[in-house]
Amino acid sequence: MEDGYDIDVYLRDTRDGYIRVIHDTGYPSIYGEPFSAFIWSEGNYSCDCNRSLFLYDDEDKKLPCGEGTIVIDKIVKCDTGEILYREDT
């Protein structure tokens, strides 16, 4: 199993261009695997309702369910700068 590593997730609101970088620690996941983009691309974090909470950290700014308003410009492995995931928008 690979040692854990930190990632930075670059989130952007396509309506106004607001960007926030979310730092996350502890990869590999609880499943013992290296980083998987699934949670961000198709899982719970792919929905605007969840991404808006990361982006704004404010329940009052939570968006309804859907996709495409909050996008991931990139997810970067902090220690190497390697881009692990990005969405083409």
N, CA, C and O atoms as a GROMACS GRO file, in nm:
protein
  356
    1MET      N    1   0.084  -0.118   0.000
    1MET     CA    2   0.000   0.000   0.000
    1MET      C    3   0.088   0.125   0.000
    1MET      O    4   0.186   0.131   0.074
    2GLU      N    5   0.054   0.221  -0.081
    2GLU     CA    6   0.129   0.345  -0.090
    2GLU      C    7   0.108   0.428   0.036
    2GLU      O    8  -0.001   0.428   0.094
    3ASP      N    9   0.214   0.499   0.078
    3ASP     CA   10   0.201   0.590   0.191
    3ASP      C   11   0.099   0.698   0.159
    3ASP      O   12   0.073   0.729   0.043
    4GLY      N   13   0.040   0.755   0.266
    4GLY     CA   14  -0.057   0.862   0.247
    4GLY      C   15   0.006   0.988   0.190
    4GLY      O   16   0.126   1.009   0.204
    5TYR      N   17  -0.074   1.071   0.126
    5TYR     CA   18  -0.025   1.197   0.073
    5TYR      C   19  -0.139   1.299   0.072
    5TYR      O   20  -0.256   1.263   0.080
    6ASP      N   21  -0.102   1.425   0.063
    6ASP     CA   22  -0.197   1.535   0.064
    6ASP      C   23  -0.231   1.577  -0.079
    6ASP      O   24  -0.150   1.564  -0.170
    7ILE      N   25  -0.355   1.629  -0.095
    7ILE     CA   26  -0.397   1.682  -0.224
    7ILE      C   27  -0.456   1.821  -0.206
    7ILE      O   28  -0.505   1.856  -0.098
    8ASP      N   29  -0.450   1.900  -0.312
    8ASP     CA   30  -0.520   2.028  -0.320
    8ASP      C   31  -0.621   2.017  -0.433
    8ASP      O   32  -0.588   1.976  -0.545
    9VAL      N   33  -0.746   2.053  -0.402
    9VAL     CA   34  -0.855   2.050  -0.498
    9VAL      C   35  -0.891   2.194  -0.535
    9VAL      O   36  -0.930   2.272  -0.448
   10TYR      N   37  -0.877   2.228  -0.662
   10TYR     CA   38  -0.905   2.363  -0.711
   10TYR      C   39  -1.047   2.366  -0.766
   10TYR      O   40  -1.074   2.316  -0.875
   11LEU      N   41  -1.139   2.425  -0.690
   11LEU     CA   42  -1.279   2.435  -0.727
   11LEU      C   43  -1.308   2.574  -0.783
   11LEU      O   44  -1.253   2.673  -0.735
   12ARG      N   45  -1.395   2.580  -0.885
   12ARG     CA   46  -1.431   2.709  -0.946
   12ARG      C   47  -1.580   2.715  -0.974
   12ARG      O   48  -1.639   2.620  -1.026
   13ASP      N   49  -1.641   2.827  -0.937
   13ASP     CA   50  -1.782   2.853  -0.968
   13ASP      C   51  -1.786   2.916  -1.107
   13ASP      O   52  -1.731   3.024  -1.128
   14THR      N   53  -1.850   2.849  -1.202
   14THR     CA   54  -1.853   2.897  -1.340
   14THR      C   55  -1.940   3.022  -1.358
   14THR      O   56  -1.930   3.089  -1.460
   15ARG      N   57  -2.024   3.052  -1.260
   15ARG     CA   58  -2.111   3.171  -1.272
   15ARG      C   59  -2.032   3.300  -1.254
   15ARG      O   60  -2.058   3.399  -1.324
   16ASP      N   61  -1.936   3.300  -1.161
   16ASP     CA   62  -1.865   3.425  -1.133
   16ASP      C   63  -1.713   3.410  -1.131
   16ASP      O   64  -1.641   3.507  -1.108
   17GLY      N   65  -1.664   3.288  -1.154
   17GLY     CA   66  -1.520   3.264  -1.157
   17GLY      C   67  -1.454   3.250  -1.022
   17GLY      O   68  -1.332   3.238  -1.014
   18TYR      N   69  -1.533   3.252  -0.913
   18TYR     CA   70  -1.476   3.240  -0.779
   18TYR      C   71  -1.404   3.106  -0.767
   18TYR      O   72  -1.457   3.002  -0.806
   19ILE      N   73  -1.281   3.109  -0.713
   19ILE     CA   74  -1.198   2.989  -0.700
   19ILE      C   75  -1.158   2.972  -0.554
   19ILE      O   76  -1.130   3.069  -0.484
   20ARG      N   77  -1.157   2.848  -0.510
   20ARG     CA   78  -1.107   2.815  -0.377
   20ARG      C   79  -1.029   2.685  -0.388
   20ARG      O   80  -1.067   2.593  -0.461
   21VAL      N   81  -0.919   2.678  -0.313
   21VAL     CA   82  -0.839   2.557  -0.308
   21VAL      C   83  -0.868   2.488  -0.174
   21VAL      O   84  -0.852   2.547  -0.068
   22ILE      N   85  -0.910   2.364  -0.183
   22ILE     CA   86  -0.940   2.282  -0.065
   22ILE      C   87  -0.825   2.186  -0.045
   22ILE      O   88  -0.788   2.112  -0.136
   23HIS      N   89  -0.767   2.187   0.075
   23HIS     CA   90  -0.658   2.096   0.107
   23HIS      C   91  -0.716   1.974   0.176
   23HIS      O   92  -0.795   1.987   0.270
   24ASP      N   93  -0.678   1.856   0.132
   24ASP     CA   94  -0.726   1.731   0.191
   24ASP      C   95  -0.606   1.642   0.221
   24ASP      O   96  -0.509   1.641   0.146
   25THR      N   97  -0.613   1.570   0.328
   25THR     CA   98  -0.502   1.486   0.372
   25THR      C   99  -0.543   1.341   0.382
   25THR      O  100  -0.662   1.307   0.387
   26GLY      N  101  -0.444   1.256   0.386
   26GLY     CA  102  -0.467   1.118   0.423
   26GLY      C  103  -0.487   1.018   0.312
   26GLY      O  104  -0.533   0.907   0.340
   27TYR      N  105  -0.456   1.052   0.188
   27TYR     CA  106  -0.466   0.949   0.085
   27TYR      C  107  -0.349   0.855   0.098
   27TYR      O  108  -0.239   0.904   0.122
   28PRO      N  109  -0.361   0.726   0.086
   28PRO     CA  110  -0.471   0.657   0.020
   28PRO      C  111  -0.600   0.659   0.101
   28PRO      O  112  -0.601   0.692   0.220
   29SER      N  113  -0.707   0.623   0.034
   29SER     CA  114  -0.839   0.626   0.095
   29SER      C  115  -0.854   0.516   0.198
   29SER      O  116  -0.764   0.434   0.218
   30ILE      N  117  -0.968   0.514   0.263
   30ILE     CA  118  -0.995   0.411   0.362
   30ILE      C  119  -0.997   0.271   0.301
   30ILE      O  120  -0.989   0.171   0.372
   31TYR      N  121  -1.006   0.265   0.169
   31TYR     CA  122  -1.006   0.136   0.101
   31TYR      C  123  -0.865   0.085   0.076
   31TYR      O  124  -0.848  -0.023   0.019
   32GLY      N  125  -0.764   0.161   0.117
   32GLY     CA  126  -0.626   0.117   0.103
   32GLY      C  127  -0.569   0.136  -0.036
   32GLY      O  128  -0.464   0.079  -0.067
   33GLU      N  129  -0.634   0.215  -0.118
   33GLU     CA  130  -0.584   0.237  -0.254
   33GLU      C  131  -0.533   0.380  -0.267
   33GLU      O  132  -0.572   0.467  -0.189
   34PRO      N  133  -0.447   0.405  -0.364
   34PRO     CA  134  -0.406   0.542  -0.391
   34PRO      C  135  -0.528   0.626  -0.431
   34PRO      O  136  -0.637   0.572  -0.450
   35PHE      N  137  -0.509   0.752  -0.443
   35PHE     CA  138  -0.616   0.845  -0.479
   35PHE      C  139  -0.700   0.792  -0.595
   35PHE      O  140  -0.648   0.741  -0.694
   36SER      N  141  -0.831   0.805  -0.580
   36SER     CA  142  -0.922   0.769  -0.688
   36SER      C  143  -1.008   0.890  -0.721
   36SER      O  144  -1.064   0.953  -0.632
   37ALA      N  145  -1.018   0.922  -0.849
   37ALA     CA  146  -1.097   1.036  -0.893
   37ALA      C  147  -1.246   1.009  -0.889
   37ALA      O  148  -1.326   1.101  -0.907
   38PHE      N  149  -1.287   0.885  -0.866
   38PHE     CA  150  -1.428   0.849  -0.873
   38PHE      C  151  -1.516   0.936  -0.784
   38PHE      O  152  -1.621   0.982  -0.829
   39ILE      N  153  -1.477   0.960  -0.661
   39ILE     CA  154  -1.560   1.037  -0.568
   39ILE      C  155  -1.586   1.177  -0.622
   39ILE      O  156  -1.693   1.234  -0.598
   40TRP      N  157  -1.490   1.234  -0.697
   40TRP     CA  158  -1.503   1.368  -0.753
   40TRP      C  159  -1.571   1.368  -0.889
   40TRP      O  160  -1.640   1.464  -0.924
   41SER      N  161  -1.553   1.261  -0.967
   41SER     CA  162  -1.605   1.259  -1.103
   41SER      C  163  -1.746   1.200  -1.112
   41SER      O  164  -1.826   1.244  -1.194
   42GLU      N  165  -1.777   1.102  -1.028
   42GLU     CA  166  -1.907   1.035  -1.036
   42GLU      C  167  -1.972   1.014  -0.900
   42GLU      O  168  -2.093   0.991  -0.892
   43GLY      N  169  -1.895   1.020  -0.794
   43GLY     CA  170  -1.946   0.995  -0.659
   43GLY      C  171  -2.011   1.118  -0.599
   43GLY      O  172  -2.052   1.211  -0.670
   44ASN      N  173  -2.021   1.119  -0.467
   44ASN     CA  174  -2.092   1.226  -0.396
   44ASN      C  175  -2.035   1.365  -0.419
   44ASN      O  176  -2.109   1.463  -0.415
   45TYR      N  177  -1.905   1.375  -0.443
   45TYR     CA  178  -1.845   1.507  -0.460
   45TYR      C  179  -1.856   1.559  -0.603
   45TYR      O  180  -1.801   1.664  -0.634
   46SER      N  181  -1.925   1.488  -0.689
   46SER     CA  182  -1.943   1.533  -0.827
   46SER      C  183  -2.064   1.625  -0.840
   46SER      O  184  -2.080   1.690  -0.943
   47CYS      N  185  -2.148   1.630  -0.740
   47CYS     CA  186  -2.272   1.708  -0.745
   47CYS      C  187  -2.250   1.850  -0.695
   47CYS      O  188  -2.178   1.872  -0.597
   48ASP      N  189  -2.311   1.947  -0.762
   48ASP     CA  190  -2.298   2.086  -0.723
   48ASP      C  191  -2.342   2.112  -0.579
   48ASP      O  192  -2.288   2.201  -0.513
   49CYS      N  193  -2.438   2.036  -0.529
   49CYS     CA  194  -2.485   2.058  -0.391
   49CYS      C  195  -2.372   2.035  -0.291
   49CYS      O  196  -2.359   2.111  -0.195
   50ASN      N  197  -2.291   1.933  -0.312
   50ASN     CA  198  -2.177   1.906  -0.223
   50ASN      C  199  -2.058   1.996  -0.254
   50ASN      O  200  -1.993   2.047  -0.162
   51ARG      N  201  -2.030   2.016  -0.380
   51ARG     CA  202  -1.916   2.102  -0.416
   51ARG      C  203  -1.935   2.245  -0.367
   51ARG      O  204  -1.839   2.310  -0.327
   52SER      N  205  -2.059   2.294  -0.370
   52SER     CA  206  -2.083   2.430  -0.323
   52SER      C  207  -2.052   2.444  -0.174
   52SER      O  208  -2.010   2.551  -0.130
   53LEU      N  209  -2.071   2.339  -0.097
   53LEU     CA  210  -2.036   2.344   0.045
   53LEU      C  211  -1.885   2.352   0.064
   53LEU      O  212  -1.837   2.423   0.153
   54PHE      N  213  -1.810   2.280  -0.018
   54PHE     CA  214  -1.663   2.291  -0.014
   54PHE      C  215  -1.618   2.431  -0.055
   54PHE      O  216  -1.533   2.492   0.008
   55LEU      N  217  -1.678   2.479  -0.164
   55LEU     CA  218  -1.635   2.606  -0.221
   55LEU      C  219  -1.664   2.724  -0.130
   55LEU      O  220  -1.579   2.811  -0.110
   56TYR      N  221  -1.784   2.728  -0.073
   56TYR     CA  222  -1.824   2.844   0.005
   56TYR      C  223  -1.823   2.822   0.155
   56TYR      O  224  -1.826   2.919   0.231
   57ASP      N  225  -1.819   2.696   0.201
   57ASP     CA  226  -1.819   2.666   0.343
   57ASP      C  227  -1.934   2.740   0.413
   57ASP      O  228  -1.918   2.791   0.524
   58ASP      N  229  -2.050   2.743   0.347
   58ASP     CA  230  -2.165   2.818   0.396
   58ASP      C  231  -2.293   2.749   0.350
   58ASP      O  232  -2.321   2.745   0.230
   59GLU      N  233  -2.368   2.695   0.443
   59GLU     CA  234  -2.492   2.622   0.411
   59GLU      C  235  -2.591   2.711   0.334
   59GLU      O  236  -2.668   2.660   0.253
   60ASP      N  237  -2.589   2.841   0.358
   60ASP     CA  238  -2.681   2.932   0.289
   60ASP      C  239  -2.650   2.946   0.140
   60ASP      O  240  -2.736   2.989   0.064
   61LYS      N  241  -2.530   2.910   0.099
   61LYS     CA  242  -2.492   2.920  -0.041
   61LYS      C  243  -2.497   2.784  -0.112
   61LYS      O  244  -2.450   2.771  -0.225
   62LYS      N  245  -2.555   2.685  -0.046
   62LYS     CA  246  -2.563   2.551  -0.105
   62LYS      C  247  -2.649   2.554  -0.231
   62LYS      O  248  -2.761   2.607  -0.230
   63LEU      N  249  -2.597   2.496  -0.337
   63LEU     CA  250  -2.668   2.487  -0.464
   63LEU      C  251  -2.756   2.363  -0.466
   63LEU      O  252  -2.731   2.269  -0.391
   64PRO      N  253  -2.857   2.361  -0.551
   64PRO     CA  254  -2.936   2.238  -0.568
   64PRO      C  255  -2.853   2.132  -0.640
   64PRO      O  256  -2.748   2.161  -0.698
   65CYS      N  257  -2.902   2.009  -0.635
   65CYS     CA  258  -2.833   1.899  -0.702
   65CYS      C  259  -2.825   1.928  -0.852
   65CYS      O  260  -2.917   1.984  -0.912
   66GLY      N  261  -2.716   1.888  -0.910
   66GLY     CA  262  -2.691   1.907  -1.052
   66GLY      C  263  -2.542   1.906  -1.075
   66GLY      O  264  -2.464   1.891  -0.981
   67GLU      N  265  -2.502   1.922  -1.198
   67GLU     CA  266  -2.359   1.920  -1.231
   67GLU      C  267  -2.328   2.030  -1.330
   67GLU      O  268  -2.409   2.063  -1.417
   68GLY      N  269  -2.208   2.088  -1.316
   68GLY     CA  270  -2.161   2.183  -1.414
   68GLY      C  271  -2.143   2.325  -1.366
   68GLY      O  272  -2.075   2.404  -1.431
   69THR      N  273  -2.202   2.360  -1.252
   69THR     CA  274  -2.185   2.495  -1.200
   69THR      C  275  -2.054   2.508  -1.125
   69THR      O  276  -1.981   2.606  -1.144
   70ILE      N  277  -2.022   2.411  -1.041
   70ILE     CA  278  -1.895   2.408  -0.968
   70ILE      C  279  -1.807   2.303  -1.036
   70ILE      O  280  -1.842   2.185  -1.038
   71VAL      N  281  -1.694   2.346  -1.090
   71VAL     CA  282  -1.606   2.255  -1.162
   71VAL      C  283  -1.471   2.242  -1.091
   71VAL      O  284  -1.432   2.328  -1.012
   72ILE      N  285  -1.402   2.134  -1.121
   72ILE     CA  286  -1.268   2.112  -1.068
   72ILE      C  287  -1.169   2.146  -1.177
   72ILE      O  288  -1.161   2.079  -1.280
   73ASP      N  289  -1.094   2.253  -1.152
   73ASP     CA  290  -0.989   2.288  -1.248
   73ASP      C  291  -0.877   2.186  -1.244
   73ASP      O  292  -0.822   2.148  -1.347
   74LYS      N  293  -0.845   2.140  -1.122
   74LYS     CA  294  -0.745   2.033  -1.108
   74LYS      C  295  -0.741   1.985  -0.964
   74LYS      O  296  -0.777   2.057  -0.871
   75ILE      N  297  -0.695   1.862  -0.949
   75ILE     CA  298  -0.659   1.806  -0.818
   75ILE      C  299  -0.512   1.771  -0.827
   75ILE      O  300  -0.469   1.698  -0.917
   76VAL      N  301  -0.434   1.825  -0.733
   76VAL     CA  302  -0.289   1.816  -0.738
   76VAL      C  303  -0.236   1.741  -0.617
   76VAL      O  304  -0.280   1.765  -0.505
   77LYS      N  305  -0.143   1.651  -0.641
   77LYS     CA  306  -0.070   1.585  -0.533
   77LYS      C  307   0.033   1.685  -0.480
   77LYS      O  308   0.122   1.727  -0.554
   78CYS      N  309   0.021   1.723  -0.354
   78CYS     CA  310   0.098   1.835  -0.300
   78CYS      C  311   0.249   1.816  -0.305
   78CYS      O  312   0.322   1.909  -0.338
   79ASP      N  313   0.297   1.699  -0.274
   79ASP     CA  314   0.443   1.682  -0.262
   79ASP      C  315   0.515   1.680  -0.397
   79ASP      O  316   0.635   1.706  -0.404
   80THR      N  317   0.443   1.648  -0.504
   80THR     CA  318   0.509   1.638  -0.635
   80THR      C  319   0.455   1.738  -0.738
   80THR      O  320   0.521   1.764  -0.838
   81GLY      N  321   0.337   1.793  -0.713
   81GLY     CA  322   0.274   1.881  -0.812
   81GLY      C  323   0.204   1.806  -0.924
   81GLY      O  324   0.151   1.867  -1.017
   82GLU      N  325   0.202   1.674  -0.916
   82GLU     CA  326   0.138   1.592  -1.018
   82GLU      C  327  -0.012   1.620  -1.020
   82GLU      O  328  -0.077   1.621  -0.916
   83ILE      N  329  -0.067   1.643  -1.139
   83ILE     CA  330  -0.211   1.661  -1.155
   83ILE      C  331  -0.275   1.523  -1.161
   83ILE      O  332  -0.248   1.444  -1.251
   84LEU      N  333  -0.362   1.496  -1.063
   84LEU     CA  334  -0.426   1.366  -1.052
   84LEU      C  335  -0.560   1.360  -1.126
   84LEU      O  336  -0.603   1.253  -1.168
   85TYR      N  337  -0.623   1.476  -1.139
   85TYR     CA  338  -0.756   1.480  -1.203
   85TYR      C  339  -0.785   1.623  -1.246
   85TYR      O  340  -0.743   1.718  -1.181
   86ARG      N  341  -0.856   1.636  -1.356
   86ARG     CA  342  -0.906   1.767  -1.398
   86ARG      C  343  -1.030   1.745  -1.483
   86ARG      O  344  -1.047   1.640  -1.545
   87GLU      N  345  -1.116   1.845  -1.485
   87GLU     CA  346  -1.235   1.840  -1.566
   87GLU      C  347  -1.218   1.936  -1.683
   87GLU      O  348  -1.175   2.050  -1.665
   88ASP      N  349  -1.252   1.890  -1.800
   88ASP     CA  350  -1.248   1.976  -1.919
   88ASP      C  351  -1.377   2.054  -1.925
   88ASP      O  352  -1.486   1.997  -1.931
   89THR      N  353  -1.364   2.185  -1.923
   89THR     CA  354  -1.484   2.268  -1.925
   89THR      C  355  -1.479   2.365  -2.041
   89THR      O  356  -1.571   2.444  -2.060
   0.00000   0.00000   0.00000
